[in-house]
Amino acid sequence: MSRDKRNRVLIFIGAFIALILIYFLLFYSPSKRYNWSEDYKMDKDRPFGTWLVSELLQHYNSSQEFKELDEPLDYSLNKAKTPSNYIFIGEEMYLEQRYSDSLLSFVSKGNNAFIFTSMLPRSILERITSPYDKYYHENDSDLDSYYIEDNMYYYFDTVFTTIIDENLDTFNSYRFIYNSRFGTYNTNWSYVSYDNLEILNAESLGEFYGINSELDTLGGINYYKVDYGEGAFYFHTQPIQFSNIQLLDSNSLDYTNSVFAYLNEGPIYWDEYNWIFNRPTAKTSTYNPFYNERGDSPIKLILSNDTLKWGWYLLLFFILLFVIFEGKRKQAIIPVLADKQNTTLHHIKSLSKLFYNNEEHFPIAEKMFDNYLWYLRSELKVDTSKSNEKLIPEIVIKSGSDEKTVKTIFDLWGNISGWGSVKTSVFLKFYNTIDEFYNKRKNDN
């Protein structure tokens, strides 16, 4: 063996051993590893992803269309139906002017926009501020009173939230605990100032509070509405409450249902596209007009984070290996592509077996009845707080369904809720009766 070949073999063996050591030291784990970054991607394997809330939105109303936006706002929203709903959940939102114009035009036509960000969505709020037009008429000394302040923060590990609505139970508090990769820790919970609400002429819809180490109770507004044209913007300052790890708790599911009670009956447009141009790793913006003045650089950001730093070192290492072993030109290998397989049916069967083998169906029945009451309120405009004697005749009249079907639904739920449990046979009867009601409505329409 020539000296040159021997050196190449030794380099290859050393690189292979180093790669194995790096893998076991940094990446190997006997248990499944999760990405704990708060990036709010629509990924079900990320604790702080938004897959669960997107699934929940798709099942609120089977007749509602749910669509992920795959184009910039100036294209996608111009083709949107009216009325409809736009939803963005992320740490921060920054839109260029043409995208802001499209979103404002979309809302002004009678649609709703739900923007849930910890950081202030200034590119939108500064355009819808009620006294904003006075900028061109008032003296400079008066402009400070119309300046929108950034969101403020409290530092807790646990907060309690409420929804402010005369039609809802305002005394029902929803608890949220911040669970990170290493357990329960304090984190920032942002809220909007009352001065901002006054400037925006906003309506408060939700608030939160927590208890600090000095046992002081502190809180503020975290959910508010701003009317714009014929539509409205709904802003929430704590997107973390809608992450996967939070929605595993049924208490958080109830809170999410209350927050999205303001959805109109039109399609839902989920924005999973328009943050990509800002930062591919998280739903947040990198817009910084003082970038060069601060002296920050991408290399400084990479080297300040251990994971990014080792990823950068590995990239340089493999580039070096490529230069050494792949210096000569080669014919590119044409890969053989495997046939695509549709695993949707297999996934559905697996879920069906999971629920069928579980003899306790009470949580599912409870959610089915909650969705049924929501359908009555939103579609038939029925006040479900009435007694069954008054409620059932009204449902029969407005739905066109027969009284026997409606009465059976309420009788079965009365038995199930009283038992606190339900067997398979009763659950199937309950499901089929509700399904018969929906089918009757669908056929009549």
LUMDREN-324148 format. One record per residue (C-alpha): residue number from 1; chain; y, z, x. Coordinates in Angstrom, 3 decimals. Example, Ala and Ser with C-alpha at 12.3 -4.5 7.8 and 13.67 -1.06 7.14 Angstrom:
# residues 2
{1 'A' {-4.500 7.800 12.300}}
{2 'A' {-1.060 7.140 13.670}}
# end
This chain:
# residues 445
{1 'A' {0.000 0.000 0.000}}
{2 'A' {3.370 -0.983 1.377}}
{3 'A' {6.055 1.590 2.022}}
{4 'A' {8.285 0.156 -0.710}}
{5 'A' {5.574 0.365 -3.358}}
{6 'A' {4.624 3.900 -2.265}}
{7 'A' {8.235 5.037 -2.649}}
{8 'A' {8.417 3.536 -6.135}}
{9 'A' {5.234 5.308 -7.193}}
{10 'A' {6.493 8.638 -5.855}}
{11 'A' {9.816 8.202 -7.651}}
{12 'A' {8.036 7.367 -10.891}}
{13 'A' {5.734 10.414 -10.623}}
{14 'A' {8.670 12.722 -9.826}}
{15 'A' {10.701 11.350 -12.740}}
{16 'A' {7.750 11.759 -15.107}}
{17 'A' {7.206 15.401 -14.069}}
{18 'A' {10.946 16.137 -14.392}}
{19 'A' {10.996 14.598 -17.852}}
{20 'A' {8.071 16.755 -18.996}}
{21 'A' {9.743 19.924 -17.653}}
{22 'A' {13.044 19.074 -19.386}}
{23 'A' {11.211 18.444 -22.653}}
{24 'A' {9.371 21.777 -22.618}}
{25 'A' {12.435 23.736 -21.514}}
{26 'A' {14.943 22.255 -23.963}}
{27 'A' {13.195 20.552 -26.840}}
{28 'A' {9.660 21.838 -27.359}}
{29 'A' {9.057 24.346 -30.119}}
{30 'A' {5.743 25.284 -31.801}}
{31 'A' {7.546 25.404 -35.149}}
{32 'A' {9.563 22.659 -36.831}}
{33 'A' {13.095 22.286 -35.450}}
{34 'A' {16.085 21.731 -37.697}}
{35 'A' {19.557 20.416 -37.009}}
{36 'A' {21.859 23.330 -37.905}}
{37 'A' {25.143 21.484 -37.406}}
{38 'A' {27.485 21.634 -40.405}}
{39 'A' {27.761 17.861 -40.774}}
{40 'A' {27.127 17.567 -44.566}}
{41 'A' {25.026 14.408 -44.232}}
{42 'A' {22.839 13.462 -47.182}}
{43 'A' {19.696 14.595 -45.347}}
{44 'A' {17.108 16.924 -46.873}}
{45 'A' {15.905 18.230 -43.474}}
{46 'A' {19.324 19.580 -42.448}}
{47 'A' {20.130 23.106 -43.713}}
{48 'A' {23.794 22.108 -44.039}}
{49 'A' {23.076 18.650 -45.428}}
{50 'A' {23.971 17.554 -48.975}}
{51 'A' {20.698 15.998 -50.160}}
{52 'A' {20.011 18.653 -52.800}}
{53 'A' {23.427 18.415 -54.460}}
{54 'A' {23.122 14.599 -54.545}}
{55 'A' {19.719 14.932 -56.242}}
{56 'A' {21.181 17.426 -58.705}}
{57 'A' {23.989 15.027 -59.608}}
{58 'A' {21.482 12.243 -60.253}}
{59 'A' {19.620 14.381 -62.795}}
{60 'A' {22.581 15.742 -64.763}}
{61 'A' {22.442 12.824 -67.139}}
{62 'A' {19.740 10.156 -66.962}}
{63 'A' {22.136 7.566 -68.408}}
{64 'A' {24.698 8.130 -65.624}}
{65 'A' {24.594 5.679 -62.731}}
{66 'A' {24.556 7.261 -59.248}}
{67 'A' {25.646 4.971 -56.435}}
{68 'A' {26.171 5.507 -52.724}}
{69 'A' {29.246 3.667 -51.499}}
{70 'A' {28.292 1.129 -48.831}}
{71 'A' {31.729 -0.452 -48.384}}
{72 'A' {35.251 0.772 -47.547}}
{73 'A' {37.174 2.266 -50.455}}
{74 'A' {39.509 -0.700 -50.825}}
{75 'A' {36.443 -2.799 -51.733}}
{76 'A' {34.066 -0.377 -53.442}}
{77 'A' {36.511 1.431 -55.750}}
{78 'A' {38.194 -1.794 -56.853}}
{79 'A' {34.852 -2.722 -58.426}}
{80 'A' {34.280 0.709 -59.972}}
{81 'A' {33.902 1.236 -63.687}}
{82 'A' {36.258 3.371 -65.778}}
{83 'A' {35.741 6.208 -66.516}}
{84 'A' {33.783 7.246 -63.445}}
{85 'A' {33.609 9.903 -60.711}}
{86 'A' {34.181 9.762 -56.926}}
{87 'A' {32.642 12.546 -54.787}}
{88 'A' {33.241 13.399 -51.114}}
{89 'A' {31.766 16.529 -49.462}}
{90 'A' {32.552 17.182 -45.788}}
{91 'A' {34.387 19.410 -43.355}}
{92 'A' {37.490 17.219 -43.296}}
{93 'A' {38.783 13.994 -44.812}}
{94 'A' {41.144 11.506 -43.236}}
{95 'A' {41.843 8.136 -44.867}}
{96 'A' {43.969 5.271 -43.669}}
{97 'A' {46.774 4.286 -46.020}}
{98 'A' {44.958 1.374 -47.665}}
{99 'A' {41.973 3.616 -48.441}}
{100 'A' {44.274 6.336 -49.814}}
{101 'A' {46.000 3.723 -51.980}}
{102 'A' {42.646 2.601 -53.374}}
{103 'A' {41.578 6.159 -54.190}}
{104 'A' {44.918 6.970 -55.836}}
{105 'A' {44.755 3.789 -57.901}}
{106 'A' {41.178 4.612 -58.890}}
{107 'A' {42.156 8.078 -60.192}}
{108 'A' {45.340 6.920 -61.911}}
{109 'A' {43.285 4.599 -64.138}}
{110 'A' {41.525 7.558 -65.785}}
{111 'A' {38.797 8.467 -63.285}}
{112 'A' {38.000 11.748 -61.502}}
{113 'A' {37.815 12.378 -57.743}}
{114 'A' {35.987 15.456 -56.384}}
{115 'A' {36.984 16.181 -52.768}}
{116 'A' {35.330 19.248 -51.227}}
{117 'A' {36.647 19.922 -47.692}}
{118 'A' {37.484 23.018 -45.650}}
{119 'A' {40.402 21.259 -43.994}}
{120 'A' {43.346 20.176 -46.091}}
{121 'A' {42.962 16.532 -47.297}}
{122 'A' {46.575 15.902 -46.349}}
{123 'A' {46.439 12.101 -46.584}}
{124 'A' {45.836 12.496 -50.330}}
{125 'A' {47.721 15.691 -51.192}}
{126 'A' {50.984 14.553 -49.629}}
{127 'A' {50.866 11.466 -51.828}}
{128 'A' {50.333 13.331 -55.107}}
{129 'A' {52.747 16.218 -54.549}}
{130 'A' {54.871 16.506 -57.700}}
{131 'A' {58.251 17.031 -55.922}}
{132 'A' {57.382 14.589 -53.123}}
{133 'A' {59.784 11.925 -54.427}}
{134 'A' {62.640 14.320 -53.782}}
{135 'A' {62.211 13.503 -50.097}}
{136 'A' {64.566 10.601 -50.599}}
{137 'A' {67.129 12.537 -52.614}}
{138 'A' {67.350 16.106 -51.254}}
{139 'A' {69.135 17.371 -48.135}}
{140 'A' {67.057 18.024 -45.031}}
{141 'A' {67.522 21.773 -45.493}}
{142 'A' {65.575 21.602 -48.750}}
{143 'A' {62.555 19.723 -47.428}}
{144 'A' {60.746 22.808 -46.086}}
{145 'A' {60.198 24.087 -49.621}}
{146 'A' {58.090 20.988 -50.358}}
{147 'A' {55.890 21.180 -47.230}}
{148 'A' {52.166 21.598 -47.946}}
{149 'A' {50.660 24.316 -45.751}}
{150 'A' {47.202 24.005 -44.218}}
{151 'A' {44.377 25.874 -45.903}}
{152 'A' {44.108 29.553 -44.935}}
{153 'A' {40.929 31.474 -44.064}}
{154 'A' {39.184 34.782 -44.483}}
{155 'A' {36.309 35.827 -42.211}}
{156 'A' {33.255 37.136 -44.130}}
{157 'A' {29.488 36.824 -44.119}}
{158 'A' {29.282 37.174 -47.925}}
{159 'A' {31.661 36.058 -50.671}}
{160 'A' {31.658 36.168 -54.469}}
{161 'A' {33.033 33.263 -56.485}}
{162 'A' {34.012 32.818 -60.125}}
{163 'A' {34.909 29.836 -62.284}}
{164 'A' {38.161 30.148 -64.260}}
{165 'A' {37.488 28.495 -67.612}}
{166 'A' {38.009 29.829 -71.121}}
{167 'A' {34.764 28.146 -72.172}}
{168 'A' {32.741 29.833 -69.402}}
{169 'A' {31.885 33.431 -68.562}}
{170 'A' {34.714 34.343 -66.190}}
{171 'A' {33.021 37.653 -65.292}}
{172 'A' {29.936 35.958 -63.852}}
{173 'A' {30.237 36.158 -60.062}}
{174 'A' {28.176 33.922 -57.797}}
{175 'A' {27.243 35.346 -54.393}}
{176 'A' {27.139 33.184 -51.264}}
{177 'A' {25.772 34.445 -47.933}}
{178 'A' {26.379 32.489 -44.721}}
{179 'A' {22.995 32.028 -43.053}}
{180 'A' {23.031 30.319 -39.691}}
{181 'A' {20.175 29.416 -37.361}}
{182 'A' {20.160 32.956 -35.990}}
{183 'A' {20.586 34.890 -39.249}}
{184 'A' {23.500 36.125 -41.335}}
{185 'A' {26.877 35.880 -39.604}}
{186 'A' {30.555 35.915 -40.468}}
{187 'A' {32.233 32.557 -40.928}}
{188 'A' {35.566 31.153 -42.119}}
{189 'A' {35.991 30.763 -45.907}}
{190 'A' {39.089 28.674 -46.565}}
{191 'A' {41.397 28.863 -49.585}}
{192 'A' {44.612 27.278 -50.804}}
{193 'A' {47.924 29.134 -50.935}}
{194 'A' {49.750 29.784 -54.195}}
{195 'A' {52.772 27.951 -52.761}}
{196 'A' {50.654 24.824 -52.402}}
{197 'A' {49.455 25.147 -56.008}}
{198 'A' {53.045 25.338 -57.177}}
{199 'A' {54.107 22.320 -55.101}}
{200 'A' {51.141 20.304 -56.367}}
{201 'A' {51.598 21.498 -59.942}}
{202 'A' {47.877 22.288 -59.730}}
{203 'A' {45.616 24.132 -62.152}}
{204 'A' {43.442 26.880 -60.679}}
{205 'A' {39.764 26.472 -61.614}}
{206 'A' {37.943 28.886 -59.293}}
{207 'A' {38.488 31.783 -56.935}}
{208 'A' {36.545 33.905 -54.455}}
{209 'A' {36.744 37.291 -52.781}}
{210 'A' {35.023 39.213 -50.037}}
{211 'A' {35.126 42.675 -48.430}}
{212 'A' {36.133 43.002 -44.776}}
{213 'A' {35.132 45.665 -42.237}}
{214 'A' {38.008 47.914 -43.422}}
{215 'A' {36.572 47.729 -46.973}}
{216 'A' {39.571 45.728 -48.180}}
{217 'A' {38.919 43.223 -50.980}}
{218 'A' {40.483 39.879 -50.059}}
{219 'A' {40.285 36.457 -51.669}}
{220 'A' {42.070 33.413 -53.033}}
{221 'A' {41.810 30.135 -54.924}}
{222 'A' {39.043 27.797 -53.703}}
{223 'A' {38.798 25.297 -56.604}}
{224 'A' {41.763 23.577 -58.235}}
{225 'A' {42.702 20.506 -60.231}}
{226 'A' {45.653 18.134 -59.829}}
{227 'A' {46.356 15.625 -62.593}}
{228 'A' {47.286 12.162 -61.377}}
{229 'A' {48.057 9.303 -63.753}}
{230 'A' {45.385 9.254 -66.439}}
{231 'A' {42.799 10.908 -64.176}}
{232 'A' {42.539 14.004 -61.990}}
{233 'A' {41.661 15.213 -58.490}}
{234 'A' {39.348 18.226 -58.129}}
{235 'A' {39.608 19.971 -54.744}}
{236 'A' {37.218 22.632 -53.416}}
{237 'A' {37.974 24.363 -50.119}}
{238 'A' {34.424 25.550 -49.327}}
{239 'A' {31.988 22.597 -49.013}}
{240 'A' {29.399 24.860 -47.406}}
{241 'A' {28.628 26.260 -50.864}}
{242 'A' {27.091 22.884 -51.774}}
{243 'A' {24.823 22.576 -48.711}}
{244 'A' {21.025 22.466 -48.898}}
{245 'A' {20.508 26.009 -47.637}}
{246 'A' {22.833 27.434 -50.293}}
{247 'A' {21.327 25.462 -53.194}}
{248 'A' {17.876 26.917 -52.510}}
{249 'A' {19.172 29.930 -54.452}}
{250 'A' {19.159 29.509 -58.256}}
{251 'A' {22.425 31.483 -58.351}}
{252 'A' {24.065 28.726 -56.298}}
{253 'A' {22.590 26.087 -58.605}}
{254 'A' {24.292 27.733 -61.565}}
{255 'A' {27.589 27.745 -59.692}}
{256 'A' {27.226 24.061 -58.799}}
{257 'A' {26.540 23.239 -62.451}}
{258 'A' {29.750 25.048 -63.407}}
{259 'A' {31.806 23.230 -60.763}}
{260 'A' {30.538 19.811 -61.830}}
{261 'A' {30.993 20.549 -65.522}}
{262 'A' {34.218 18.535 -65.158}}
{263 'A' {32.350 15.281 -64.480}}
{264 'A' {33.126 12.614 -67.045}}
{265 'A' {30.404 10.522 -68.675}}
{266 'A' {30.842 7.550 -66.343}}
{267 'A' {29.049 6.587 -63.097}}
{268 'A' {29.056 8.793 -59.993}}
{269 'A' {30.158 7.203 -56.700}}
{270 'A' {28.925 9.264 -53.732}}
{271 'A' {30.925 8.607 -50.546}}
{272 'A' {28.405 8.549 -47.715}}
{273 'A' {30.091 5.632 -45.936}}
{274 'A' {33.804 6.083 -45.447}}
{275 'A' {33.579 8.934 -42.915}}
{276 'A' {31.381 6.999 -40.477}}
{277 'A' {34.279 5.253 -38.738}}
{278 'A' {35.817 8.647 -37.938}}
{279 'A' {32.945 10.447 -36.250}}
{280 'A' {29.303 9.326 -36.490}}
{281 'A' {27.931 12.860 -36.058}}
{282 'A' {29.804 14.729 -38.796}}
{283 'A' {31.908 14.252 -41.900}}
{284 'A' {35.174 15.086 -40.204}}
{285 'A' {38.017 13.115 -38.730}}
{286 'A' {38.995 12.591 -35.086}}
{287 'A' {42.519 11.497 -35.939}}
{288 'A' {44.872 13.224 -33.524}}
{289 'A' {48.338 11.788 -32.805}}
{290 'A' {48.706 14.167 -29.823}}
{291 'A' {45.412 13.215 -28.190}}
{292 'A' {46.846 12.121 -24.839}}
{293 'A' {49.427 14.900 -24.716}}
{294 'A' {46.733 17.567 -24.991}}
{295 'A' {44.735 16.073 -22.122}}
{296 'A' {41.430 16.127 -24.025}}
{297 'A' {38.784 13.549 -23.178}}
{298 'A' {35.329 12.588 -24.516}}
{299 'A' {33.692 13.742 -21.252}}
{300 'A' {35.299 17.172 -21.606}}
{301 'A' {33.945 17.458 -25.156}}
{302 'A' {30.445 16.411 -24.059}}
{303 'A' {30.299 18.835 -21.119}}
{304 'A' {31.562 21.746 -23.238}}
{305 'A' {28.435 21.595 -25.450}}
{306 'A' {25.025 22.357 -23.922}}
{307 'A' {23.105 19.937 -26.129}}
{308 'A' {25.530 17.071 -25.525}}
{309 'A' {25.723 17.887 -21.828}}
{310 'A' {21.949 17.649 -21.286}}
{311 'A' {21.837 14.518 -23.421}}
{312 'A' {24.506 13.009 -21.151}}
{313 'A' {22.559 13.970 -18.011}}
{314 'A' {19.374 12.464 -19.436}}
{315 'A' {21.240 9.242 -20.243}}
{316 'A' {22.489 8.964 -16.643}}
{317 'A' {18.998 9.756 -15.349}}
{318 'A' {17.358 6.997 -17.400}}
{319 'A' {20.070 4.530 -16.432}}
{320 'A' {19.215 5.255 -12.814}}
{321 'A' {15.507 4.697 -13.511}}
{322 'A' {16.316 1.432 -15.239}}
{323 'A' {18.303 0.214 -12.248}}
{324 'A' {15.442 1.109 -9.894}}
{325 'A' {12.493 -0.293 -11.854}}
{326 'A' {14.055 -2.963 -14.044}}
{327 'A' {16.296 -4.691 -11.552}}
{328 'A' {14.392 -7.950 -11.837}}
{329 'A' {14.830 -10.189 -14.832}}
{330 'A' {11.925 -10.289 -17.289}}
{331 'A' {10.984 -12.130 -20.416}}
{332 'A' {11.779 -9.804 -23.305}}
{333 'A' {8.712 -8.566 -25.171}}
{334 'A' {8.661 -9.711 -28.783}}
{335 'A' {7.630 -6.687 -30.847}}
{336 'A' {5.087 -6.908 -33.650}}
{337 'A' {6.638 -5.529 -36.827}}
{338 'A' {4.348 -3.610 -39.111}}
{339 'A' {4.351 -4.434 -42.808}}
{340 'A' {6.633 -2.250 -44.860}}
{341 'A' {4.898 0.073 -47.267}}
{342 'A' {6.256 1.473 -50.479}}
{343 'A' {5.439 5.207 -50.454}}
{344 'A' {7.542 6.078 -53.497}}
{345 'A' {4.561 6.288 -55.885}}
{346 'A' {2.610 8.451 -53.441}}
{347 'A' {5.612 10.796 -53.138}}
{348 'A' {5.923 11.093 -56.922}}
{349 'A' {2.195 11.837 -57.299}}
{350 'A' {2.395 14.528 -54.624}}
{351 'A' {5.311 16.222 -56.408}}
{352 'A' {3.496 15.987 -59.753}}
{353 'A' {0.393 17.680 -58.332}}
{354 'A' {2.547 20.387 -56.763}}
{355 'A' {4.153 21.328 -60.080}}
{356 'A' {0.949 20.892 -62.118}}
{357 'A' {-1.136 23.137 -59.863}}
{358 'A' {1.506 25.858 -60.183}}
{359 'A' {0.553 27.669 -63.387}}
{360 'A' {4.018 29.188 -63.805}}
{361 'A' {6.395 26.637 -65.372}}
{362 'A' {9.066 29.000 -66.649}}
{363 'A' {11.813 28.042 -64.086}}
{364 'A' {11.326 24.350 -64.925}}
{365 'A' {11.434 25.024 -68.668}}
{366 'A' {14.587 27.078 -68.215}}
{367 'A' {16.355 24.243 -66.359}}
{368 'A' {15.171 21.732 -68.988}}
{369 'A' {16.734 23.803 -71.764}}
{370 'A' {19.960 24.288 -69.767}}
{371 'A' {20.188 20.511 -69.303}}
{372 'A' {19.500 20.033 -73.022}}
{373 'A' {22.391 22.352 -73.943}}
{374 'A' {24.617 20.569 -71.428}}
{375 'A' {23.711 17.240 -73.083}}
{376 'A' {24.643 18.650 -76.500}}
{377 'A' {28.002 19.838 -75.208}}
{378 'A' {28.939 16.742 -73.211}}
{379 'A' {27.489 13.943 -75.362}}
{380 'A' {27.537 15.349 -78.912}}
{381 'A' {30.520 17.706 -78.452}}
{382 'A' {28.532 20.574 -79.980}}
{383 'A' {29.560 24.184 -79.444}}
{384 'A' {26.250 25.693 -78.267}}
{385 'A' {27.545 29.263 -78.458}}
{386 'A' {26.912 29.308 -82.242}}
{387 'A' {23.877 30.919 -83.810}}
{388 'A' {20.781 28.761 -84.323}}
{389 'A' {21.289 28.741 -88.106}}
{390 'A' {24.672 27.028 -87.713}}
{391 'A' {23.850 25.084 -84.547}}
{392 'A' {20.676 23.252 -85.681}}
{393 'A' {22.195 21.533 -88.780}}
{394 'A' {25.181 20.379 -86.701}}
{395 'A' {22.871 18.897 -84.038}}
{396 'A' {20.831 17.095 -86.708}}
{397 'A' {23.970 15.540 -88.211}}
{398 'A' {25.523 14.433 -84.896}}
{399 'A' {22.326 13.266 -83.190}}
{400 'A' {20.560 11.600 -86.117}}
{401 'A' {17.364 13.400 -85.167}}
{402 'A' {15.155 15.093 -87.744}}
{403 'A' {15.537 18.807 -88.323}}
{404 'A' {11.911 19.556 -87.489}}
{405 'A' {12.255 18.261 -83.909}}
{406 'A' {15.461 20.187 -83.227}}
{407 'A' {14.129 23.384 -84.798}}
{408 'A' {10.904 23.093 -82.760}}
{409 'A' {12.897 22.897 -79.518}}
{410 'A' {14.821 26.105 -80.275}}
{411 'A' {11.742 27.922 -81.622}}
{412 'A' {9.710 27.044 -78.525}}
{413 'A' {12.522 28.128 -76.217}}
{414 'A' {12.918 31.370 -78.135}}
{415 'A' {9.238 32.128 -77.526}}
{416 'A' {9.315 31.032 -73.882}}
{417 'A' {12.439 33.048 -73.053}}
{418 'A' {10.962 36.067 -74.810}}
{419 'A' {7.731 35.828 -72.852}}
{420 'A' {9.466 35.159 -69.555}}
{421 'A' {6.542 32.879 -68.824}}
{422 'A' {4.955 29.726 -70.194}}
{423 'A' {1.478 28.224 -70.048}}
{424 'A' {0.810 24.562 -69.426}}
{425 'A' {0.012 23.681 -73.043}}
{426 'A' {3.218 25.259 -74.389}}
{427 'A' {5.263 23.771 -71.556}}
{428 'A' {3.933 20.253 -72.305}}
{429 'A' {4.739 20.664 -75.985}}
{430 'A' {8.244 21.849 -75.093}}
{431 'A' {8.725 18.895 -72.712}}
{432 'A' {7.400 16.306 -75.184}}
{433 'A' {9.597 17.623 -78.015}}
{434 'A' {12.768 17.389 -75.888}}
{435 'A' {11.692 13.950 -74.661}}
{436 'A' {11.187 12.849 -78.282}}
{437 'A' {14.753 13.978 -79.047}}
{438 'A' {16.171 11.974 -76.106}}
{439 'A' {14.153 8.856 -76.994}}
{440 'A' {15.362 9.001 -80.594}}
{441 'A' {18.967 9.141 -79.373}}
{442 'A' {18.371 6.313 -76.913}}
{443 'A' {16.794 4.054 -79.547}}
{444 'A' {19.562 4.748 -82.056}}
{445 'A' {22.194 3.792 -79.507}}
# end
